[in-house]
């Protein structure tokens, strides 16, 4: 979806629940450079939605990679 020089793709200014997609390697590098270790990841219940990443300052990075976004396709509308 993104070109090699991009690390984020801005999607929708009108709906913040559908705002930015980040490259996975960019996230790993950003956290590592900030001294944060990713200790847990919670994928979304609907494919393409918000992930939750738990990080701790100084903690060892415990994940080799983020899991695939293999949740079922669906629709969830944001609040009006």
C-alpha atoms as an extended CHARMM CRD file, in Angstrom:
* protein
*
        80  EXT
         1         1  UNK       CA              0.0000000000        0.0000000000        0.0000000000  PROA      1               0.0000000000
         2         2  UNK       CA              2.8810000000        2.3750000000        0.7690000000  PROA      2               0.0000000000
         3         3  UNK       CA              5.9350000000        3.2030000000       -1.2790000000  PROA      3               0.0000000000
         4         4  UNK       CA              9.3970000000        2.3030000000        0.0380000000  PROA      4               0.0000000000
         5         5  UNK       CA             10.1520000000        5.8700000000        1.2110000000  PROA      5               0.0000000000
         6         6  UNK       CA              6.9010000000        6.2150000000        3.2120000000  PROA      6               0.0000000000
         7         7  UNK       CA              6.4130000000        5.2290000000        6.8610000000  PROA      7               0.0000000000
         8         8  UNK       CA              2.8300000000        6.4640000000        7.3160000000  PROA      8               0.0000000000
         9         9  UNK       CA             -0.2130000000        6.9030000000        5.1100000000  PROA      9               0.0000000000
        10        10  UNK       CA             -2.7200000000        9.5970000000        6.0760000000  PROA      10              0.0000000000
        11        11  UNK       CA             -6.2090000000        8.4180000000        5.1900000000  PROA      11              0.0000000000
        12        12  UNK       CA             -9.0810000000       10.5970000000        6.3710000000  PROA      12              0.0000000000
        13        13  UNK       CA             -9.1000000000       14.0630000000        7.9470000000  PROA      13              0.0000000000
        14        14  UNK       CA            -12.8350000000       13.8860000000        8.7080000000  PROA      14              0.0000000000
        15        15  UNK       CA            -12.8040000000       10.6340000000       10.6960000000  PROA      15              0.0000000000
        16        16  UNK       CA             -9.9730000000       10.2390000000       13.2460000000  PROA      16              0.0000000000
        17        17  UNK       CA            -10.8480000000        6.5540000000       13.7250000000  PROA      17              0.0000000000
        18        18  UNK       CA             -9.6900000000        6.1090000000       10.1200000000  PROA      18              0.0000000000
        19        19  UNK       CA             -6.7190000000        8.4720000000       10.1210000000  PROA      19              0.0000000000
        20        20  UNK       CA             -3.2490000000        6.9110000000        9.7900000000  PROA      20              0.0000000000
        21        21  UNK       CA             -1.6440000000        3.6260000000        8.7600000000  PROA      21              0.0000000000
        22        22  UNK       CA              1.9500000000        3.0820000000        9.9390000000  PROA      22              0.0000000000
        23        23  UNK       CA              4.5500000000        0.7370000000        8.4980000000  PROA      23              0.0000000000
        24        24  UNK       CA              5.2700000000       -2.0970000000       10.9710000000  PROA      24              0.0000000000
        25        25  UNK       CA              9.0580000000       -1.7700000000       10.7220000000  PROA      25              0.0000000000
        26        26  UNK       CA              8.7600000000        1.9800000000       11.3170000000  PROA      26              0.0000000000
        27        27  UNK       CA              6.8840000000        1.2600000000       14.5770000000  PROA      27              0.0000000000
        28        28  UNK       CA              9.5480000000       -1.2200000000       15.7570000000  PROA      28              0.0000000000
        29        29  UNK       CA             12.3490000000        1.2370000000       14.9500000000  PROA      29              0.0000000000
        30        30  UNK       CA             10.5630000000        4.2090000000       16.5320000000  PROA      30              0.0000000000
        31        31  UNK       CA              9.9290000000        2.3440000000       19.7760000000  PROA      31              0.0000000000
        32        32  UNK       CA             13.5140000000        1.0020000000       19.9170000000  PROA      32              0.0000000000
        33        33  UNK       CA             15.0230000000        4.4720000000       19.3270000000  PROA      33              0.0000000000
        34        34  UNK       CA             12.7830000000        5.8040000000       22.1090000000  PROA      34              0.0000000000
        35        35  UNK       CA             14.0030000000        3.1420000000       24.5570000000  PROA      35              0.0000000000
        36        36  UNK       CA             10.6530000000        1.3650000000       24.6000000000  PROA      36              0.0000000000
        37        37  UNK       CA             10.2560000000       -2.4050000000       24.4750000000  PROA      37              0.0000000000
        38        38  UNK       CA              7.0340000000       -3.7670000000       23.0110000000  PROA      38              0.0000000000
        39        39  UNK       CA              5.7280000000       -6.2300000000       25.5940000000  PROA      39              0.0000000000
        40        40  UNK       CA              2.2380000000       -6.9900000000       24.2550000000  PROA      40              0.0000000000
        41        41  UNK       CA              0.1270000000       -6.4100000000       21.1600000000  PROA      41              0.0000000000
        42        42  UNK       CA             -3.6430000000       -6.6440000000       20.8850000000  PROA      42              0.0000000000
        43        43  UNK       CA             -4.8820000000       -6.8260000000       17.2670000000  PROA      43              0.0000000000
        44        44  UNK       CA             -8.2820000000       -5.3690000000       16.3650000000  PROA      44              0.0000000000
        45        45  UNK       CA            -11.4660000000       -7.4230000000       16.3870000000  PROA      45              0.0000000000
        46        46  UNK       CA            -12.2660000000       -6.1160000000       12.8870000000  PROA      46              0.0000000000
        47        47  UNK       CA             -9.5690000000       -6.1460000000       10.1790000000  PROA      47              0.0000000000
        48        48  UNK       CA             -7.9290000000       -2.8010000000        9.5270000000  PROA      48              0.0000000000
        49        49  UNK       CA             -9.0080000000       -1.1510000000       12.7870000000  PROA      49              0.0000000000
        50        50  UNK       CA             -7.0350000000        0.1710000000       15.7770000000  PROA      50              0.0000000000
        51        51  UNK       CA             -4.2820000000       -1.9820000000       17.2870000000  PROA      51              0.0000000000
        52        52  UNK       CA             -3.1740000000       -1.6000000000       20.8920000000  PROA      52              0.0000000000
        53        53  UNK       CA              0.5740000000       -1.8280000000       21.5300000000  PROA      53              0.0000000000
        54        54  UNK       CA              1.8160000000       -1.9930000000       25.1270000000  PROA      54              0.0000000000
        55        55  UNK       CA              5.3720000000       -0.7390000000       25.6340000000  PROA      55              0.0000000000
        56        56  UNK       CA              7.5670000000       -0.2010000000       28.6660000000  PROA      56              0.0000000000
        57        57  UNK       CA             10.5760000000        2.0810000000       29.0080000000  PROA      57              0.0000000000
        58        58  UNK       CA             13.7250000000       -0.0180000000       29.1950000000  PROA      58              0.0000000000
        59        59  UNK       CA             11.8790000000       -3.3270000000       28.7860000000  PROA      59              0.0000000000
        60        60  UNK       CA             13.3200000000       -5.9110000000       26.4050000000  PROA      60              0.0000000000
        61        61  UNK       CA             11.4970000000       -6.1610000000       23.1050000000  PROA      61              0.0000000000
        62        62  UNK       CA              9.5300000000       -9.4170000000       23.3940000000  PROA      62              0.0000000000
        63        63  UNK       CA              8.1030000000       -9.7410000000       19.8850000000  PROA      63              0.0000000000
        64        64  UNK       CA              9.8500000000      -10.8320000000       16.7150000000  PROA      64              0.0000000000
        65        65  UNK       CA              7.1220000000       -9.2140000000       14.6280000000  PROA      65              0.0000000000
        66        66  UNK       CA              3.5710000000       -8.0080000000       14.9070000000  PROA      66              0.0000000000
        67        67  UNK       CA              0.8740000000      -10.5960000000       14.2160000000  PROA      67              0.0000000000
        68        68  UNK       CA             -0.9310000000      -10.4720000000       10.8960000000  PROA      68              0.0000000000
        69        69  UNK       CA             -4.1660000000       -8.5100000000       10.7480000000  PROA      69              0.0000000000
        70        70  UNK       CA             -6.2770000000      -11.6130000000       10.1600000000  PROA      70              0.0000000000
        71        71  UNK       CA             -9.4300000000      -10.5220000000       11.9980000000  PROA      71              0.0000000000
        72        72  UNK       CA            -12.6520000000      -10.9030000000       10.0450000000  PROA      72              0.0000000000
        73        73  UNK       CA            -13.7380000000       -8.1590000000        7.6950000000  PROA      73              0.0000000000
        74        74  UNK       CA            -16.4920000000       -5.9560000000        9.0620000000  PROA      74              0.0000000000
        75        75  UNK       CA            -17.8180000000       -2.4950000000        9.5890000000  PROA      75              0.0000000000
        76        76  UNK       CA            -17.7920000000       -0.3570000000       12.7050000000  PROA      76              0.0000000000
        77        77  UNK       CA            -18.9530000000        3.2210000000       12.3950000000  PROA      77              0.0000000000
        78        78  UNK       CA            -17.4220000000        5.8600000000       14.6500000000  PROA      78              0.0000000000
        79        79  UNK       CA            -19.6110000000        8.0160000000       16.9060000000  PROA      79              0.0000000000
        80        80  UNK       CA            -21.2920000000       10.9990000000       15.3120000000  PROA      80              0.0000000000
